Amino acid sequence: MEAWITNVMNELGYFGVFILITIENLFPPIPSELILTFGGFMTTITQMNIFLVIVSATFGSVLGAVLLYSISLYFGKERIKRIVTKYGKILRLKESDIDKADAFFARYGGRAVFFCRMIPLIRSLISIPAGMARMPFRSFIVLTTLGSLIWNTILISLGAFLGESFGKAAAAIDSFSTVIYWVIGISVAVLLALFIKKRLSEARDE
């Protein structure tokens, strides 16, 4: 996958950044960390401008988020879950991913859209519950753009700063992403265990 990402960016420049980030938002497991840090690195060896790379990445982020938001708004949670059940292997998603994102959005609302744009994996998935909850489109766009702009600026600037060492940064961030996935998974498991324990306790009391 890394070779494909670098080839696309080498061939298409800013448009390649835009396309790759749009796809990354639709297929969350594709590593935005690699795309963005490599985009920053490209500004050190080509005529590409760091500001335009950030703009291209942010437009791609917003377009991908809007597509997921619109699909979720149209289909609703149950139909979305049926789609994931049927095509989950292709989309690399599970029903539990939808439930996690939905629960997070239900708890934090609009703030979730902003902050989740800076958290690996969830940064894409948060668009789904936002659409299912019919979050006002204007608020969704503003919060998505701001969160994406911050995330993109940090990683692209890091790639530009490190130059040829960008691969080390991408690897470090990828490790951080893996830790985030584990934290999310363990947290959900703990909450589920507490929920079941509470229900069993209530059943015994009855």
Backbone as numpy.savetxt, mean C-alpha at the origin, in Angstrom:
# Nx Ny Nz CAx CAy CAz Cx Cy Cz
11.56 -10.31 -10.26 10.73 -9.10 -10.26 11.60 -7.83 -10.26
12.72 -7.88 -9.53 13.58 -6.71 -9.45 14.10 -6.32 -10.83
14.48 -7.35 -11.62 14.99 -7.08 -12.96 13.92 -6.44 -13.83
12.68 -6.92 -13.70 11.57 -6.37 -14.48 11.33 -4.91 -14.11
11.35 -4.61 -12.83 11.12 -3.24 -12.36 12.20 -2.30 -12.89
13.45 -2.72 -12.78 14.54 -1.86 -13.23 14.50 -1.68 -14.75
14.12 -2.72 -15.49 14.04 -2.61 -16.95 12.95 -1.63 -17.37
11.79 -1.72 -16.72 10.68 -0.81 -17.05 11.09 0.63 -16.79
11.74 0.86 -15.65 12.12 2.23 -15.31 13.23 2.75 -16.23
14.14 1.87 -16.59 15.20 2.26 -17.52 14.64 2.65 -18.88
13.63 1.90 -19.35 13.08 2.11 -20.67 12.11 3.28 -20.73
11.29 3.45 -19.70 10.18 4.41 -19.76 10.35 5.66 -18.90
11.37 5.70 -18.07 11.62 6.90 -17.28 10.47 7.25 -16.34
10.03 8.53 -16.40 8.97 9.00 -15.50 7.68 8.20 -15.69
7.36 7.89 -16.94 6.14 7.13 -17.20 6.26 5.73 -16.60
7.47 5.18 -16.61 7.69 3.88 -16.00 7.44 3.93 -14.50
7.88 5.01 -13.84 7.63 5.19 -12.41 6.13 5.24 -12.15
5.45 6.03 -12.97 3.99 6.19 -12.84 3.26 4.85 -12.99
3.62 4.09 -14.02 2.97 2.81 -14.29 3.26 1.81 -13.17
4.52 1.72 -12.76 4.90 0.75 -11.74 4.21 1.02 -10.40
4.13 2.29 -10.02 3.49 2.62 -8.75 1.98 2.42 -8.83
1.39 2.68 -9.99 -0.04 2.40 -10.16 -0.31 0.91 -9.98
0.51 0.08 -10.62 0.36 -1.38 -10.50 0.59 -1.82 -9.06
1.60 -1.23 -8.42 1.92 -1.59 -7.02 0.73 -1.34 -6.10
-0.03 -0.29 -6.37 -1.20 0.01 -5.55 -2.32 -1.00 -5.78
-2.39 -1.56 -6.97 -3.44 -2.54 -7.27 -3.05 -3.95 -6.85
-1.75 -4.21 -6.81 -1.24 -5.52 -6.38 -0.24 -5.27 -5.25
-0.73 -5.13 -4.02 0.08 -4.70 -2.87 1.42 -5.38 -2.67
1.54 -6.71 -2.91 2.85 -7.33 -2.63 3.99 -6.84 -3.52
3.70 -6.16 -4.63 4.78 -5.60 -5.44 5.49 -4.53 -4.60
6.80 -4.57 -4.47 7.53 -3.71 -3.52 7.69 -2.26 -3.96
6.90 -1.36 -3.40 7.06 0.07 -3.69 8.42 0.54 -3.19
8.95 -0.12 -2.15 10.24 0.27 -1.59 11.33 0.21 -2.66
11.34 -0.87 -3.43 12.34 -1.03 -4.48 12.11 -0.03 -5.61
10.86 0.12 -6.02 10.54 1.04 -7.12 10.97 2.46 -6.78
10.62 2.91 -5.59 10.87 4.30 -5.21 12.35 4.58 -4.97
13.04 3.67 -4.27 14.46 3.91 -4.03 15.25 3.84 -5.33
14.84 2.93 -6.22 15.53 2.87 -7.51 15.24 4.12 -8.33
14.01 4.64 -8.23 13.68 5.89 -8.92 14.58 7.02 -8.44
14.84 7.05 -7.13 15.75 8.06 -6.60 17.16 7.87 -7.11
17.61 6.61 -7.15 18.94 6.30 -7.67 19.08 6.74 -9.12
18.02 6.54 -9.91 18.07 6.90 -11.34 18.36 8.38 -11.55
17.97 9.21 -10.57 18.23 10.65 -10.72 19.71 10.98 -10.59
20.49 10.01 -10.09 21.93 10.27 -9.93 22.74 9.82 -11.14
22.14 9.02 -12.02 22.90 8.50 -13.17 22.25 8.86 -14.50
21.10 9.53 -14.47 20.41 9.93 -15.70 20.02 11.41 -15.57
19.30 11.89 -16.57 18.82 13.28 -16.54 17.50 13.41 -15.80
17.01 12.32 -15.22 15.74 12.37 -14.51 15.85 13.30 -13.30
14.78 14.06 -13.08 14.74 15.05 -12.01 14.00 14.48 -10.81
14.56 14.66 -9.61 13.97 14.05 -8.42 12.55 14.56 -8.16
12.32 15.85 -8.43 10.98 16.41 -8.23 9.97 15.73 -9.14
10.33 15.52 -10.41 9.41 14.90 -11.36 9.21 13.41 -11.06
10.23 12.76 -10.51 10.07 11.36 -10.10 9.05 11.27 -8.97
9.15 12.20 -8.02 8.20 12.22 -6.90 6.79 12.49 -7.40
6.65 13.45 -8.32 5.34 13.77 -8.88 4.76 12.58 -9.63
5.59 11.91 -10.44 5.13 10.75 -11.20 4.67 9.63 -10.27
5.45 9.38 -9.23 5.10 8.33 -8.27 3.81 8.67 -7.53
3.64 9.94 -7.18 2.45 10.35 -6.44 1.20 10.25 -7.31
1.32 10.63 -8.57 0.18 10.47 -9.48 -0.18 8.99 -9.62
0.84 8.15 -9.72 0.58 6.71 -9.81 -0.08 6.17 -8.56
0.37 6.64 -7.40 -0.22 6.21 -6.13 -1.69 6.59 -6.05
-1.98 7.84 -6.42 -3.36 8.33 -6.34 -4.26 7.60 -7.33
-3.77 7.38 -8.56 -4.58 6.68 -9.55 -4.90 5.26 -9.08
-3.90 4.53 -8.60 -4.13 3.18 -8.11 -5.10 3.16 -6.95
-4.96 4.13 -6.03 -5.86 4.20 -4.88 -7.29 4.51 -5.31
-7.44 5.41 -6.26 -8.78 5.78 -6.75 -9.45 4.59 -7.43
-8.68 3.82 -8.18 -9.24 2.64 -8.85 -9.77 1.64 -7.82
-8.98 1.37 -6.77 -9.42 0.45 -5.72 -10.62 1.01 -4.96
-10.59 2.30 -4.69 -11.70 2.97 -4.00 -12.98 2.84 -4.82
-12.88 3.11 -6.12 -14.05 3.07 -7.00 -14.62 1.66 -7.12
-13.73 0.67 -7.25 -14.17 -0.72 -7.34 -14.90 -1.13 -6.06
-14.33 -0.75 -4.92 -14.93 -1.10 -3.63 -16.25 -0.38 -3.41
-16.31 0.87 -3.85 -17.54 1.64 -3.73 -18.66 0.99 -4.53
-18.32 0.47 -5.69 -19.32 -0.12 -6.59 -19.76 -1.51 -6.11
-18.81 -2.35 -5.72 -19.12 -3.74 -5.41 -19.55 -3.98 -3.97
-19.01 -3.22 -3.03 -19.34 -3.47 -1.63 -18.51 -4.60 -1.05
-18.53 -4.74 0.29 -17.63 -5.66 0.98 -17.84 -7.12 0.59
-19.07 -7.58 0.60 -19.31 -9.01 0.36 -18.91 -9.43 -1.04
-19.21 -8.61 -2.03 -18.83 -8.96 -3.41 -17.32 -8.88 -3.59
-16.69 -7.92 -2.90 -15.23 -7.81 -2.95 -14.60 -9.08 -2.38
-15.14 -9.56 -1.26 -14.59 -10.76 -0.64 -14.78 -11.97 -1.54
-15.92 -12.02 -2.25 -16.13 -13.15 -3.17 -15.12 -13.10 -4.32
-14.81 -11.89 -4.78 -13.81 -11.73 -5.84 -12.44 -12.20 -5.34
-12.09 -11.79 -4.11 -10.80 -12.18 -3.53 -10.73 -13.69 -3.33
-11.87 -14.27 -2.91 -11.91 -15.73 -2.74 -11.64 -16.45 -4.06
-12.19 -15.90 -5.13 -12.07 -16.54 -6.44 -10.73 -16.27 -7.11
-10.25 -15.02 -7.00 -9.04 -14.63 -7.71 -7.90 -14.26 -6.78
-7.99 -14.67 -5.52 -7.00 -14.27 -4.53 -5.57 -14.63 -4.88
-5.37 -15.79 -5.51 -4.02 -16.21 -5.86 -3.40 -15.28 -6.91
-4.24 -14.81 -7.82 -3.76 -13.89 -8.84 -3.50 -12.52 -8.23
-4.44 -12.06 -7.40 -4.33 -10.74 -6.78 -3.36 -10.75 -5.61
-3.02 -11.95 -5.14 -2.15 -12.13 -3.98 -2.76 -11.48 -2.75
-4.07 -11.71 -2.59 -4.81 -11.20 -1.43 -5.62 -12.33 -0.82
-5.98 -12.16 0.45 -6.84 -13.11 1.14 -8.03 -12.36 1.73
-9.09 -13.11 2.03 -10.26 -12.49 2.66 -9.87 -11.79 3.96
-8.95 -12.41 4.68 -8.54 -11.83 5.97 -7.89 -10.46 5.78
-7.22 -10.25 4.63 -6.62 -8.94 4.36 -7.70 -7.86 4.27
-8.81 -8.21 3.64 -9.93 -7.26 3.52 -10.52 -6.97 4.89
-10.69 -8.00 5.70 -11.24 -7.82 7.04 -10.35 -6.95 7.92
-9.03 -7.16 7.83 -8.09 -6.38 8.62 -8.17 -4.90 8.24
-8.13 -4.63 6.94 -8.19 -3.24 6.48 -9.52 -2.60 6.86
-10.59 -3.37 6.76 -11.92 -2.85 7.09 -12.01 -2.51 8.58
-11.47 -3.37 9.43 -11.50 -3.13 10.88 -10.66 -1.92 11.24
-9.52 -1.77 10.58 -8.65 -0.63 10.86 -9.33 0.68 10.46
-9.99 0.67 9.29 -10.67 1.88 8.83 -11.84 2.22 9.74
-12.58 1.18 10.18 -13.73 1.40 11.05 -13.30 2.05 12.36
-12.11 1.73 12.81 -11.63 2.27 14.09 -11.09 3.68 13.96
-10.35 3.95 12.88 -9.65 5.23 12.77 -10.21 6.18 11.71
-11.08 5.71 10.85 -11.72 6.58 9.87 -10.74 7.24 8.92
-10.96 8.53 8.65 -10.14 9.26 7.69 -8.66 9.28 8.03
-8.33 9.28 9.32 -6.92 9.28 9.71 -6.22 8.04 9.19
-6.96 6.94 9.10 -6.37 5.69 8.62 -5.87 5.84 7.19
-6.63 6.54 6.36 -6.23 6.71 4.96 -4.90 7.44 4.87
-4.75 8.49 5.68 -3.51 9.28 5.64 -2.32 8.47 6.15
-2.44 7.92 7.36 -1.31 7.23 7.97 -0.99 5.90 7.30
-2.03 5.22 6.82 -1.78 3.91 6.19 -1.09 4.03 4.85
-1.12 5.20 4.23 -0.39 5.38 2.98 1.12 5.30 3.20
1.53 5.26 4.46 2.96 5.17 4.78 3.30 3.87 5.48
2.39 2.87 5.39 2.63 1.56 6.00 2.61 0.50 4.90
3.68 -0.27 4.77 3.72 -1.32 3.72 2.49 -2.21 3.77
2.06 -2.68 2.61 0.91 -3.56 2.40 -0.41 -2.84 2.64
-0.61 -2.33 3.86 -1.88 -1.66 4.18 -2.06 -0.39 3.37
-0.94 0.21 2.91 -1.03 1.47 2.18 -1.90 1.35 0.93
-1.95 0.17 0.37 -2.82 -0.05 -0.79 -4.21 -0.52 -0.35
-4.23 -1.45 0.60 -5.50 -2.06 1.01 -6.47 -1.07 1.65
-5.96 0.02 2.25 -6.84 0.95 2.96 -7.85 1.60 2.02
-7.56 1.63 0.73 -8.50 2.21 -0.24 -9.78 1.39 -0.33
-9.69 0.09 -0.04 -10.85 -0.80 -0.16 -11.92 -0.48 0.89
-11.59 -0.47 2.20 -12.63 -0.11 3.17 -13.10 1.33 3.04
-12.23 2.21 2.56 -12.65 3.60 2.35 -13.77 3.66 1.31
-13.61 2.86 0.26 -14.66 2.81 -0.76 -15.91 2.12 -0.26
-15.74 1.01 0.47 -16.89 0.28 0.99 -17.69 1.13 1.97
-16.99 1.98 2.73 -17.66 2.85 3.70 -18.19 4.13 3.07
-17.99 4.27 1.76 -18.42 5.46 1.03 -17.86 6.75 1.64
-16.58 6.71 1.94 -15.89 7.90 2.43 -15.98 8.99 1.38
-16.25 10.25 1.78 -16.33 11.35 0.81 -15.11 11.38 -0.10
-15.35 11.42 -1.40 -14.26 11.31 -2.37 -13.21 12.41 -2.20
-13.66 13.63 -1.94 -12.72 14.75 -1.80 -11.77 14.50 -0.64
-12.30 14.06 0.49 -11.46 13.78 1.65 -10.49 12.64 1.36
-10.99 11.63 0.67 -10.16 10.48 0.32 -8.98 10.92 -0.55
-9.25 11.74 -1.55 -8.20 12.20 -2.47 -7.15 13.02 -1.73
-7.59 13.95 -0.91 -6.67 14.83 -0.19 -5.76 14.02 0.73
-6.36 13.15 1.54 -5.58 12.37 2.50 -4.66 11.36 1.81
-5.16 10.76 0.74 -4.34 9.81 -0.03 -3.14 10.50 -0.66
-3.39 11.67 -1.24 -2.31 12.41 -1.90 -1.24 12.84 -0.90
-1.67 13.36 0.24 -0.71 13.82 1.25 0.12 12.66 1.79
-0.55 11.56 2.16 0.17 10.41 2.69 1.13 9.82 1.67
0.67 9.70 0.42 1.50 9.14 -0.64 2.69 10.05 -0.94
2.46 11.35 -0.92 3.53 12.31 -1.21 4.65 12.19 -0.18
4.28 12.06 1.08 5.29 11.93 2.14 6.09 10.64 1.96
5.38 9.52 1.77 6.03 8.21 1.59 6.96 8.23 0.38
6.46 8.72 -0.74 7.25 8.74 -1.97 8.47 9.65 -1.84
8.28 10.80 -1.23 9.38 11.75 -1.08 10.50 11.17 -0.23
10.14 10.51 0.87 11.15 9.93 1.76 11.97 8.86 1.04
11.29 7.92 0.37 12.01 6.80 -0.24 12.79 7.22 -1.49
12.22 8.10 -2.29 12.93 8.57 -3.49 14.14 9.39 -3.09
13.98 10.24 -2.09 15.11 11.06 -1.62 16.20 10.17 -1.03
15.78 9.10 -0.34 16.75 8.17 0.23 17.54 7.48 -0.87
16.83 7.06 -1.93 17.51 6.42 -3.05 18.49 7.35 -3.73
18.12 8.64 -3.86 19.01 9.62 -4.48 20.21 9.90 -3.58
19.97 9.96 -2.29 21.05 10.25 -1.34 22.08 9.13 -1.30
21.61 7.90 -1.34 22.51 6.75 -1.24 23.19 6.40 -2.55
22.61 6.86 -3.67 23.23 6.58 -4.96 23.31 5.10 -5.24
24.49 4.60 -5.55 24.65 3.19 -5.92 24.39 2.24 -4.75
24.29 2.77 -3.56 24.01 1.94 -2.39 22.52 1.80 -2.15
21.70 2.24 -3.12 20.25 2.22 -2.93 19.75 0.81 -2.65
20.43 -0.21 -3.18 20.01 -1.60 -2.97 20.01 -1.96 -1.50
20.98 -1.44 -0.75 21.03 -1.70 0.68 19.83 -1.09 1.38
19.45 0.12 0.92 18.29 0.77 1.52 17.03 -0.02 1.22
16.89 -0.47 -0.02 15.70 -1.24 -0.40 15.62 -2.53 0.41
16.78 -3.17 0.62 16.79 -4.42 1.39 16.41 -4.16 2.84
16.92 -3.05 3.40 16.60 -2.70 4.79 15.11 -2.40 4.95
14.57 -1.66 4.00 13.15 -1.31 4.07 12.29 -2.54 3.85
12.77 -3.45 2.99 12.04 -4.70 2.77 11.98 -5.52 4.05
13.09 -5.50 4.80 13.11 -6.20 6.09 12.13 -5.55 7.05
12.08 -4.22 7.02 11.14 -3.48 7.86 9.71 -3.86 7.48
9.44 -3.99 6.18 8.11 -4.36 5.71 7.72 -5.74 6.25
8.69 -6.67 6.23 8.42 -8.01 6.73 8.06 -7.97 8.21
8.78 -7.14 8.96 8.48 -6.99 10.39 7.06 -6.45 10.58
6.69 -5.47 9.74 5.35 -4.89 9.82 4.29 -5.97 9.58
4.52 -6.82 8.57 3.57 -7.89 8.27 3.39 -8.81 9.47
4.50 -9.17 10.10 4.44 -10.05 11.26 3.72 -9.39 12.43
4.00 -8.11 12.64 3.34 -7.38 13.74 1.84 -7.34 13.52
1.44 -7.06 12.28 0.02 -7.02 11.95 -0.62 -8.38 12.18
0.03 -9.43 11.68 -0.51 -10.78 11.82 -0.65 -11.21 13.27
0.41 -10.95 14.06 0.37 -11.33 15.48 -0.70 -10.53 16.22
-0.80 -9.23 15.91 -1.80 -8.39 16.57 -3.21 -8.89 16.30
-3.47 -9.24 15.05 -4.79 -9.75 14.69 -5.07 -11.07 15.42
-4.06 -11.93 15.49 -4.23 -13.22 16.17 -4.54 -13.02 17.65
-3.82 -12.09 18.29 -4.05 -11.81 19.71 -5.45 -11.25 19.94
-5.84 -10.29 19.10 -7.18 -9.70 19.23 -8.27 -10.75 19.02
-8.05 -11.63 18.06 -9.02 -12.70 17.80 -9.11 -13.65 18.99
-7.97 -13.98 19.59 -7.96 -14.86 20.75 -8.68 -14.22 21.93
-8.46 -12.93 22.14 -9.13 -12.21 23.23 -10.64 -12.14 22.99
-11.01 -11.95 21.73 -12.43 -11.89 21.38 -13.12 -13.22 21.67
-12.46 -14.31 21.23 -13.03 -15.65 21.46 -13.11 -15.95 22.95
-12.06 -15.58 23.69 -12.04 -15.81 25.13 -13.17 -15.06 25.82
-13.42 -13.82 25.37 -14.49 -13.01 25.95 -15.85 -13.63 25.67
-16.05 -14.10 24.42 -17.32 -14.73 24.06 -17.56 -16.02 24.86
-16.51 -16.82 25.04 -16.65 -18.06 25.81 -16.98 -17.76 27.27
-16.35 -16.71 27.79 -16.62 -16.31 29.17 -18.06 -15.85 29.35
-18.55 -15.07 28.37 -19.93 -14.60 28.42 -20.90 -15.77 28.31
-20.54 -16.76 27.47 -21.41 -17.93 27.30 -21.51 -18.73 28.59
-20.39 -18.85 29.32 -20.38 -19.59 30.59 -21.21 -18.87 31.65
-21.12 -17.51 31.63 -21.88 -16.72 32.60 -23.39 -16.85 32.40
-23.77 -17.03 31.13 -25.20 -17.18 30.83 -25.71 -18.53 31.32
